Amino acid sequence: MTCTHLPTISQSAASLRGGVHKDECTHCFVNQDADTGVDVCLACFNGACARNGHSQAHFANFGHPLALNIRRVRRAAACEDPVSPPPLKKIAIEAEPSEAEAFDFVTSVSCFVCGPVATDATPALASLISNVLNATSSQKKSDIQAWEEVVTACEHTTTLVQGEAKMLERQTLAHCNSCDLKENLWLCLTCGNLGCGRQQFGGVGGNGHGMAHFDSCFHPVSVKLGTITPEGGADVYCYVCNEERLDPLLGTHLKAFGININVQEKTEKSLTELQLEQNMKFDFSMTTEDGKELAPLFGPGYTGLKNLGNTCYMASVLQVLFTLPSFQERYFQQGQHHISVCKDIAANCFQCQMAKLANGLLSGDYSLPTEQGTGQDGISPSMFKTLTSKGHSEFSTMRQQDAQEYLSHILKLIEQKERAGGRDPSKVFKFSMEQRLQCTGCGCVKYVKEPVTESLQVPVPAKEGDDKDVTVGFDACLGQLFGEEVREFQCPKCATKTALTCSTRFSSFPEILVMPMSRFIQGSDYVMKKLNVNIAAPLALDLSGYKSNGAQDGEILFPEESSVASEPTIDANAIEQLMGMGFPEQRCKKALIKTGNNGAEIAMNWLFEHMEDPDIDDPIETGAPIADAGIDYSSLMDMGFTLAQAKKAMSQTGNDMERAVDWLFSHAGDDMAIDEAAPASSSSSEDASSASPRYQLIGFISHRGTSAHCGHYVAHVKKGDQWVLFNDNKVAEVPDVEKAIGEAYIYFYASV
């Protein structure tokens, strides 16, 4: 019987440019290596699987009957290593066997209405199958794009003035002009001097003679020998900008020294490759103190996440989140039903990808020992990462990131996507704080509620140079956080300048308390340093002594109409991010006020520009409002929203344009009246939980490395009575976590 649906396929060939999901099912982690392979829809090129019924569900929801099944089989000659090929990495000095050389691909076509179809049934079908097989998959396209560093030209590369042209002899390019180093050599594009670079990741040697040449001659641009390719690619560094740069005239600049760019070959790793290689070397021991291997764990809830290159920060956060009951209920129990009925493209649907990840981590279907029996392959979060980091300047790349910043990012995204449905699992993190302000002159008191937040940034009372031999008590950390602060104050009742005492307490407690520790500080040389001290964090934590009880009998409150205010209300998450970078709290608040409360990145730039200001540490003027400066409402108004609606949306989403648009559509028909003095906050006080102030430690994220943006992250999670280590795709039981707790970066406590 001839399939009656074949005439429609020729119309869909052009859609290949939109992406082909052929590596794995978009609803689960079944891939081409499975016995059922992957079914690629020949209408929309979605990837689905027959094993879990997702191919049939796609046909039922979209009515696309034809699918190409692709199954990958490793060739016998390459059977020494039966595991899947490693994820795409940018370390590319040694060529790896191509996929076509290592595998055979078995294909077949079926119609959900008519049954099996011959792959050569029509010329159009045969051509389409060939196009699908040869097309770069959507995921590989995303991976390649993520690896591409955003390197731009600068005025120093585009307007470079070179000295007199001269031919550099081969022996001149053999070693540094100032020492005998023969690698990590940088050629000055102004005069042709060859100097060694600074010491780099992975132990690559360097005495900094290239930098010394710049200091003495002020020649701005150099290129690293061994990284030059005929296509014009190379490590080009501008010492003035102190950044990697693009040299659009590199071929011309090299020609001045007799170097033909067309015959160059890449023989050394680039700076990005070296950094990646070093990050992958940072690891946590998978052995006990007495040298025994940690016992690997398998089954539901014990599935690892493959490291895509620099994604351990993401993996550690996700492992903790998906052990929480609220996340398991929303995305594992309810999410699987959503997958079966969703009519959106699964790869672009947030709910589908959250449900897919939940199933992958919690079902146990992918937590299986490898043939060697020493561990598991884990699942690849590529599709999840592509969707949830889309458009983000940092998380969309493959650069290492700060786990705390990623946690904030993913929680905001969840809140944005779940607001309309009212099933936001991230509500368990929300709580609010209250400030108590008292004039030391007249004794009048005022209580000020702070915006709802999702984490409590905790200072670490240690100094630069302290190491693991130094132990900091947790009470000392809390004492510094909740201690009383004294500020200058113009009291309206005293009618003179006095002092104001300020202390902060919980006005509500969250079900899950996230406590990032301020381990990263700005050193005396203005370089970020990590405090590697041991923190004596307790397994049980009682915070009832830090609860605000509001106004007490006998206290005299400032009149409501008085101008007494604590400080302009500022985005608490932005303060946490800045303090996590090592800036003092007072400077963080001042920077956010001065920049219109427009986020941590803008405030950070302001801080660096005003570091030497004589008044940088002066008290913040109380009652001073945050200006609207930098907030552009025109984009929202161009969409048809009124100014009041635009202001309301921006005030509710921390001035985040993308979240504001989503907020407006999810609150269509709501009263958009706005209090002009309302703070820019992502949540209202009603969102805060009111849990018990007594907590038990349920998990923590640890970091190894010199900076939050390099190194390696792992997560420890308590499951029942045992502690489990999630180290990328390695999952193991940990018999003793006392030492690991002391090294943690972010603690997670559950209310009991």
N, C-alpha and C positions, 0 to 999 in steps of 0.2 A: 504494500500500500504506500502510495506516494504522500509525503507530508504536505498538507495544504497550506502550511504556514511558511514554507521556504521562500516564496516570492517577496516576503517582507524584509528579509535580512539585508538585501543590498542597500536599503535606505538607512541602515544603522551603521554602516562602515565609517562614515564621517565622525560618528560619535566617539571613536577611539581616542580622539584628541582630548576628550574630557577625562580620560583615565580608565585603566583596566584593573579591576581588583581580582587578580588571579593567583596571588601568593597564598592567601588563606581566606576562610569564610569571614564575611564582615560581621557575623552574629556570634561567632565563637572562634576557637583557636585551632580548628581542624584545618590542616594545610595540604599541599600537594603530596606530601609523603604518606598521608593516611591511605588506608586500603581503599577508601571511597573517593579519594582525591577531592578536587574543588570543581564545582559547576560554575562556569562563567556564563552569565546571561548574554545571549546574542542580540539583545535589544538595548539594554542599558549598561552591560558589562559589569554588573554587580557580581561579587563572588559569594557563593553559598555552598552548603554541604548537604549531602543526602543522609549522612550518618545521624545528624540531630534533627532532620526534617526541615532544615532551613531553605533548601532548594524548593521543596513543595510549598512552604509558606510564602516564598517570594513569588511563585506563580499565582498562588491564591490572592495575594494582595495587589499584584501589579498586572496579572494577566499576560505575562511574557512567557510563551511556551517553550522556546528553543534554548538549549543550554549546551555549551561545550565542556565536557568533563576532561580535566587535566590531572594526570597522576604522574608523579616523578619517581623513578626507580634508579637507585645507584648502580652504576656499572660494576661488574664483578671485579675488574682490575683495580677498583678504588675502594674495595670493601674493608680496608684496614681500619678506617675510621667511619663507623656507620652513623655518627651523629650528623645533624643538619649543619650546613656550612655556617660559619660565624657571621654575625651581622655586619653590615657595611661599616668599614672603618676607613679613616683617611690616611693611615700609615701605608704607603704604597711603594716602598723602595723595592720590595721583592714581589714579583708578579705571582699571583695565585692562579691555579687551574680554573678555567672558565666553567660555568655551570654546565654548558653544553658538552664539555669534555668529561665531566664527572658523572653525568646523569643521562638516562634515556627518558623521553616523555611519551607516555601512552595517552592517546586522545580518542574520544568518541563523542558523538552528538546524539542527543535524545530530545524528543518533543513530549511534553507532559500530556498532550492530547493524542498524538498519533503513534508514539512509541519510538524505537530506535531509528536513527537516520544515518545513512552512509555519509562519511565525511566528504566524499566527492560527488554527492548527489547532484549538485549544480556547480558550475564554475564560480558563481558568486559566493556559495558556501565555502568552497575550497579556498578562495581568495581571502575571505573573512577570517577563516581559521588560521591561515598563515599570518595575517596581520595581527591577530590576537597573540599568537605565540611569539612573534618577533617584537611586539610592543614592549616598551619599558613599563613595568607595573606601576600603578599609582603609588604604592608604598615606596618603591625604590626611587621614584622621582622625588618624593618627599624627603627621603633620607639624603639624597644627593644635595637637594636644595638646603637642607639643614646644615650640612657640612660646609657649605660655601660661606666662608668668612666675608663679612661686609668690609672690604678694604677699598678705600678711595684714594684718589690722587690728592696732592696738596700743592700749594703754590711753590713749594721748594722743589718738587719733582717736575712740575710743568714749566717752571721758569729757570731751571738749573743752568748756571753758566759754568762751562767747563774751561779748563786751562788749555794750553796748546796741545794738539793731538800728538800722541806718541805711541809707539809700538812697545807693548810690554812683552818681554821675553818669557819663555816658559819657566825658566828658573826663578824669575821674579815672582811668579804666581805660585811657587812651590811651598812657601811658608811665610809666616808673619814677618814683616819687615823689622820688627822689634824683638822677636823671640823665635824659637824653633818650632812653634806649633804649626801643624800641617792640616788641621781641620778647624771648622768654625771660623773661617776666614772671610772678612768683609772688605770689599773693594770700594774705595772712595770714588764716587763718580765725578768728582770735581778734578782731582789731581792724579788718581790712579794709585794712591797709597794702599797697601794691603796690610790690614791690622786684624788681630784676633778679636773675637767678640768677648762678651762677658760670659761667665760660667752659666750654663743652661741646665734645663731639666735633664735628668737621667745621667748626670755625671759628665756631660760634655764639657771639655776643658776650655778655658779662656782666661786671659789676663787683662782683658779690657783695653788693649792697645788701640782698637778701632775708636773707642770712646775717647781715649786720651788724644788721638789725632784730631777729633772734632773739637775738644776743649782748647787745643793749641791753635788750630787753623780755622775753626768755625766752618768747615765744609759740611753741609747738612745731610747729604744723602749717600748711603752706601748700599751695596747689594751683596748678598751672601753667595759666594762661589759654591757650586755643587747643587744649587737649587734652581738654576736657570734652565728653562726649557725653550725649544724653538718657537713655541706659541706665545712667548713673552711672559710666562709665569716665572716668578722668583720671589724670594724673600727680599723685599726692599724696605729699608728702615730710614726714617727721618729723625735725626737726633733733636732737631728743633721742636718738632711736634711730639717727640717721644712716643711714636706710634709706627706700626707697620703701615706702609703706604703702597699705592699703585703707581708705577712709572710708565705712563703711556708711551714714552719715547725711549724705553730701555734699550731697544736694538740700536738706535742712533747713538745713545750715550756709550754703549759698549764698543761700538765701532771706532770711537775716538781712541781706543786703546788697542785696536787691532783684534778685537774679539768678535767673532762671527756668531751671532745668536742662533743661527739656523743649524749649527752643528753641535750645540750644547746638549748635554745629557744630565738628567737629575741623578746625583750620586749621594746626596746628603738629605737628611730629613729636615723639613721646614720647622719653624718655631711652633706652629700649631700641632704638627705631628709629634714633636718632642714633648709638648705639654700633655697631649693625650696619652702618650706612652707612659709618662711619669704618673699620671692620675691612675692608670690601670695597675701600676705597681703598688700604690698605696693599698693595703689590704688589712683585714683583721684576722688574727690567728684563728684557725679552725681546729685548734688543739687545746686541751686542758693544761693547767699549770704543770702537771707531771708528764706532759708530752703525749698523752693519749688523744687520738682523733675523736672529734665530737661526733656523736651518733647522728647520721642523717635521718630526717623524718619525711614520711610520705603520707599522702591521703588528703581528705578534705581539710582545707585551711592551712595546708603546708606546701603550697605551690610557690616556687621562686619566680622572679622576674629577670629575664635576660638583660644584661647591661648592653645598651645600644652603642656604647662608646663613652659617654659621660652622663649617664642617666641614673646613677646610684642615688642621687638626691631625690629623684622622683619615686624610685622603687621603695626607698625607706619610708617615705610619707604614705604612700598607698598601702603598704603592708599594715601600718598602724591603723589607718582609717577603716580598712575593711575587716578589722577584728571587732569594730564597734557594732553593737546590736542595731543601732539606728541605720547604719549604712548597709548592713546585711539584709535587713527587712526591706529597705527601699529598693535596692538594686539587685539583690539575689532572689528574694522571694517574690517581690512584685515586678521586678525588672524582666523576668523571663516571659511573663504574660505580655508585657509591652512589645517585646521583640516579635512575638507571634502575630500581632495585629498592626504594627507600625507601618504606615504607608509612606514614610520618608526614606530617602536613601540612607541605608544603615551606617555607611562610613561617615556621613555628615550629621547623624542624629546623636546628640549628647546622651539621651537616655539609653539608646541602643548600645553605645560604646561603654557607658558605665555598667550596664547589665552584662555586656560581654566580658568586661574585666572582672566583675563580681563572680560570674560563673567560672571563669578561668582560675581565679584564686581560691574559691571556696568549694567547688564541686568535687575536687580531687581527681577529675578526669585526666588532668595533665601532670599530676604529681606522681610520676612513675619512675622507678630506677632506670638508669641507662643500662645498656647491655653489659657494661663493665661492672655495674652494680655499686658504683662509688658515689652516686649522686643523681641528680635529675637535670634535664635540659631546661625546665622552666618554660614560661610563655613569654612571647615578645610583645611589649606594649607599644609597638610602633604606631599602629592605627590610632590608639588612644592618645598618644603624645601628639601626633599630627593634628588631630581635631582640637584638643583642649589647649594647645599652645599656639594655635593659628593666630597670626597677627601680633603676637607678643615679641618684642624686640630681643628678648633674652631666651625665654623658654622655647621659642621656635628653632633655636640653634642647637648645635651639639656641644656647646661650651658647658663646662661645669657650672652649676648654680648653687645658691644657698638654699638648703632644705627649708629653712624658716620662711624665706620669701616665697618658695613654691607652695608651701602649706597655705599661706595667706592667699596666693593666687587661686588655688584650686577650690578653697572654701568660698571665695567671692564668686567664682564661676558657678558653683553649685547653688549658692543662694540666688543668683541671677536666674538660673534656669528653672529652679523649683518654686520661685515665689508665687507664680500664678496658680500652681496646683496645691499649694499649702502643705506639701509633704517634704519639707526641707530637712534632711538628716543632719545638717550642720548646725541646727539650732542648739544641739547639746553643748556646743562650745561657748555660747553667748552668755555674757554676764555684764554687769555694770559696776562702776566704782563711784564713790562720792568723796568730794573734798570737804574738809572742815577748815574754815578760815576764821582766825580770831585776832582782833587788834590787841596788841600788848598794852596799849594806852588805856582805852575805855573798857576793854574786855568783851565788846560786842562780837557776836558770832554769826557766821553765814554758812549754810550747807549748799553745795553745788553738785548736781548730778553730772557725771561725765557720760559721753556717748557710749553705747553698747560696744563691746569689743569681743575678740575671740581668743586672745592670749594675753598672758601676763609676763612682760619682759622683766627678768630678774637680774639685778646687778651682781657682779662677782667682786667682792672686796679683796682684790689681789693687785699686785703691781707688775709692771713689765719686768720680765726676767724670772718670775716665779715659775717653777716647774712642777712635775708630778710629785716631788717630795713634799710639797706644801699642800696641806689639807685645809679647806675652807668650810666652816660649819654652815649648814643650811639656815640656821637661825640668824647667823651674821648676814647672810644674803637678804633674808626677809627684813631684818632690822634696818638695813640700808634702804630697802625699798619703801618700807612703811614708816621710816623715821620722820620726825618733825623737821620742817624746813622753815627758815626765817627769811623774810623778804622785806625790803623797804616798801612803805605803804603810805599813801596820802589818805588819812582817815576822814571821811565826811563828818563824823560826829565829833572827833577831837579837833577838827579844823586845822590840823597840822600834820607834818610828816612824822609817822611813827614806824613801827614794825608790825609785820603780819606773820603769824605762825600758820603753817599750812601742813596738813596731814591728809593722807588718803586711806580709805578703807573700802571694803566690799559693801555695796548696797544690795547685791544679789550674787549668788554663787552658781557656777555652771555645773552641769552634769559631768562634763569632761573638762578638766582644767589643763590647759597647755601652758607650760612654763619654759620658754626659751631662756637660756642663760647667756648673759653678755660676755661671752668668752673672747670676742674680737674687739680689740681696742686700738686706738690710734697711738702709735709709739712716739717716742721723743723725736724721731726723725720723720714724723708725719706718714709713716708707712704702717699699714694695718698689721697688728701682731695678735697672735693667739695666746690666750692664757691657758696653759696646759696643766693647771692645778687640779688636784683631786677635790671634788665637791661631795660633801657628806650628805647626799640627798636621802631622806628616810623612805622606807617602804610604806609607812602610814603617816599621814599629815593632817594635823588638826589646825584649821584656820579660823576657828570660832573667835579667837581673840582679836582677829582683824576685821570683825564685822562692824559696820556703821549702824549705830542705833538712832541716828537722827538727833533732833533737838532734845535736850534734857531739861528737866525741871530746874529752874533757877538760872538758866542761860538767858542772856539778853540778846535777842536777834536784831541784826540791822534791819531797819525798815525796808520793806519790799521795794519802795520807790527810790531808795538810795542807789548811788552808782557803784556800790561795792560789788565787785566781781572778782573771781579768782584770776582768771586769765582768759583771753579769747579761747573758745572751745576749738580744739584742733583734732584732726584725724588721728585717732589713737594708733591705728595700724602703721601710719607713716612714722609716728614717733618711735614705735617699736623697731621698725626697720632701720632708722637712723641710729638709734641707740645700739642696735646689734652691730653696726659698723664701728662702734667705739666712740661716737660723739656724746658729750655730756647732755643730759636731758634739757637743761636750760637753753643750750645752744640749738638743740633740735627744735624746741618750741619756737624760739625766736626766728629760726630759718623758715619754718612753715608759715609763720605769721607774715614775714616779710615777702614771701613768694605767693601769697594769696591762697595758702592751703591747697596747693596744686600737686601734691604728691612728694614722695621721698626723693626721687631723682632730681627734681628741680631744686628742692631744698638743699640737697647734698652739694650741688654745684654752687649754690649761694654760700654755703659754709666754707668751701675751699677758697672762694673769692674774697671772703671777709674774715679769714682766719686771724689776720693780724690787726683787725679793727680794735682800737683801745676800749670800746664799749661792748665788745662781743659778749662779755659775761655780766654786763649790767642787768639789774632786775627788769623784767618785762612790765610795761605799764599796765596796770589793772584797768579793766573796763575798755581797753582798746579793741575795737572790732576788727575782724579780718576783712580785708577789702575784697571786692569782687574781681580784683585785677587778675587778668589772665583767663577768666572764665568767658568763653565764647558761646552765647546762646543762639547765635544766628543759624547755626547748622540745624538745630532742633526746630527753630521757627520756620526755616525753609521747608521743613517736612509738614508744615501745617499746624504745629502746636503753638499755643499762645505763649507770651513771655512768662506768665504766671506758671503755666504747665512746665515750661523749660526750667525755670528756677526751682520748682518743686522737685522735679526729677533729678536735677544735678545735686540738690541738697541731700537727697535721699541715697545717693550713690557715690558720695565722696568725689563729686565732680568728674566722674568717669563717663565719657560720652557714650561709649558702647553700652554700658550698663544702664545709662539713662534712657536710651532708646528702648531697650527691653523693658525697663520699668514702666515707661509710659504706655506701651502696648498692653502690659499685663495689668495696668490700673485704669484702663479705659472706662470712663464713666464715673470715676472717683471725684470727690471734691478736691480741686487743685489749689485751694486757698493755702497760702504759705506765710508763715511768720518770718518776716525779713531778718529777724535775729536768730532764726533757727540754725543750729550748727550743721556743717556738712558732715553727715554721718551715714553709714551704710545700713544702719538698723535703728529702729525705734526702741524706746525703753521697754515696750511691751514684749519685745522679742527675747529679753533676757530671762534666763532660767532662775529658779529659786530652789536650788538643791541644797543638800546638807553640806555644812562646811568641813566635814570629815572625809578624808580621801585615802584611797589606796593606789599605789603605783601600779599601772597596768602596761606601761611601755615607755621606751625612750629611744631617741635617735642619737647616734654617736658619729663623730667626725674625726678622721685622721688626716692631718695635713697642716700646712702653714696658714691657709686662708680658707674662708668659707667657700670661695670660688675655685678651689683646687683641692685635690685630695680625694678621699673616699668616704662615703656614708653607709652605715648599716643600721638596722632596726632590731631591737630586742622587744619581744611582746610576751606578756604572760598569758598562757592558755591553761586554765585550770590551775593545777599546782606546779606546772613546769614553765620554765622560761625558754623561749625559742629565739634563736638568732636567724634573721633574714639578711643574708649577705648576697645580694643580687639573686642568682639562681640557686645558690646554696642555702639549704634550710637544715638546721641542726638543733638538737637539744643542748642547752647549756646548764650544767649542774650547779655552777656557782657564778652569780652575776655581781657580786659585791664590788669587784674591781671595775667592771664595765659600767656600773651605775655611777661611780665617781668620775668617769671620763665623759659622761653624756653631755650632749649639747642642748637637746630639747626633751623635757619630761612630760609625760601624759599621766594625769591622775584622774581616777574615777570616783565620783561621790558615792559614799556608802551610807 
